[in-house]
Amino acid sequence: MIKTVAFHLQKGGVGKTTISGTLACQSALAGFKTLLVDVDPQGNASSWFLKNATKYELVDVIQGKCFWNDAVVEIPQIPNLFLLPTFGIGGNLKNYSETKLAEEPFVIQDLIAELSGAYDRIILDMSPGLGRLERAALIASDEVITPMTPEVFSLDGLEIFIDELDKIKKNLRSNVKHTKIVINSFDNRIKQHRDIYSAACTGVFSVFKIPVDPLFRKAQEAGMAPQVFKKYGKGLKASTIESFTALDLAIWR
């Protein structure tokens, strides 16, 4: 059954794009037709996988300027991976979210309903914050997964997000599931990282760890999927591959 998953925390710099993009590649490499939707006005996921801006972007679709299949781009380096892009420079998603989205709070939900017949899995990469755009994306999702860094302030951010998500679910009648946390850039040698992980595990969430891996940044700079990128003959760490495999199985099983 088709499933839509969003990665979100209102804090920036926690690795939402890295995790959502890498997971989308993981899903596609496993043979599933996967769509990555860039719901971030900065367009980081799009600049990662696309060298040049395309004719249409996400905001053109939700404003009715084109059909969704006019805007979706196939990523040639990864079979089964598709992207619905957003342009960070020259794009109009931010302006739309600040001016028109209040009149159309379910527009992304309606779009996902249209897309669900064409793809096996849909992943939403979102921007920081909890404005209209983020709320519209959350209620369009079946599940939201929270990435965080192993810092005390991230735990505070998680508590705030849980409270805000409860309000969204109540006010907008959403049944989005929220049972998983991903701790990004985890280093088991650092006591604070171990303490944050232990604190996260005391709650009701399933907690996953993504280790520090410099290949992510290098793969993004090269515009390639981490799973196929190699620097000096070396690819992702074995522990990184193991972590994403476990996360992939937990989400889609």
C-alpha positions, -999 to 999 in steps of 0.1 A, spaced: 0 0 0 12 35 -8 26 54 21 37 90 25 64 99 51 76 133 61 108 142 80 104 172 103 115 191 133 110 228 136 148 233 142 171 237 113 204 219 108 193 185 120 197 166 87 162 165 74 173 167 37 202 143 42 181 117 58 150 120 35 172 121 3 193 92 14 162 72 24 146 80 -10 177 66 -27 176 35 -5 140 29 -13 145 33 -50 176 10 -51 154 -16 -34 132 -16 -65 104 6 -53 91 35 -74 99 64 -50 90 101 -52 109 127 -32 88 159 -28 109 190 -20 86 210 3 114 233 14 114 268 -1 152 266 0 151 237 -24 181 219 -9 169 184 -20 164 197 -55 198 214 -57 213 181 -45 200 159 -73 195 185 -101 222 205 -118 198 229 -134 163 242 -126 135 226 -145 106 243 -162 81 236 -135 83 231 -97 60 220 -68 43 254 -64 33 254 -101 15 221 -95 -4 232 -64 -13 264 -81 -27 246 -111 -2 260 -136 8 225 -147 0 188 -141 21 170 -115 37 148 -142 49 179 -160 70 188 -130 82 155 -117 118 147 -128 134 112 -130 168 110 -114 189 90 -139 216 79 -116 191 60 -94 165 38 -112 130 42 -97 138 76 -80 117 107 -90 118 142 -77 91 169 -75 114 199 -72 114 233 -56 137 261 -67 156 279 -39 166 307 -62 138 322 -83 112 298 -68 78 309 -55 69 284 -29 77 307 0 56 335 -14 27 312 -20 29 297 15 27 332 30 -1 346 8 -23 319 -7 -19 287 14 -42 300 41 -71 297 16 -60 262 6 -48 243 37 -54 209 22 -38 215 -12 -8 193 -5 -30 166 8 -50 167 -24 -18 165 -44 -6 134 -25 -39 117 -32 -33 123 -69 2 110 -67 -5 79 -47 -16 59 -77 17 65 -95 43 57 -69 50 30 -43 64 54 -17 64 92 -13 89 111 10 85 147 19 116 168 27 104 198 47 118 231 59 123 242 95 94 259 113 57 251 118 40 276 95 12 270 71 34 251 46 47 227 72 13 221 86 -1 214 51 26 189 45 22 172 78 -15 165 74 -8 152 39 15 125 54 8 91 69 38 93 92 62 120 104 96 110 116 117 135 136 154 139 129 174 155 157 210 160 166 225 146 199 222 179 217 201 190 247 183 217 228 172 191 203 153 173 231 136 206 240 127 210 203 113 175 202 90 183 232 77 214 215 72 196 182 52 168 200 29 195 216 24 214 183 18 182 163 -10 172 188 -26 206 181 -23 201 144 -39 166 146 -68 180 166 -74 212 147 -70 198 112 -83 163 119 -52 145 110 -42 110 119 -5 114 110 16 88 129 46 99 150 65 70 166 101 73 153 131 95 161 163 96 141 194 109 159 217 122 132 255 126 134 257 102 163 292 94 177 292 67 203 326 79 216 310 111 230 293 108 263 267 135 256 256 116 225 251 84 245 232 103 272 209 120 246 203 86 230 194 71 264 171 100 272 153 96 238 149 59 244 130 64 277 99 76 258 74 59 235 95 64 204 115 39 183 150 56 182 174 52 153 210 64 151 227 77 120 265 79 126 287 107 116 298 101 80 316 128 59 306 111 27 271 127 29 285 162 24 308 150 -4 280 132 -22 258 162 -20 285 185 -33 289 160 -62 252 159 -68 250 122 -63 233 96 -42 254 86 -12 249 49 -19 266 52 -53 292 79 -45 328 70 -37 357 92 -27 392 77 -32 375 43 -36 356 46 -3 318 48 0 294 51 30 306 35 62 293 0 69 276 13 100 258 40 80 245 15 55 233 -7 83 215 22 100 196 33 68 187 -4 61 172 -7 96 153 26 92 141 17 57 127 -17 70 111 -1 100 93 25 79 80 5 50 74 -30 66 
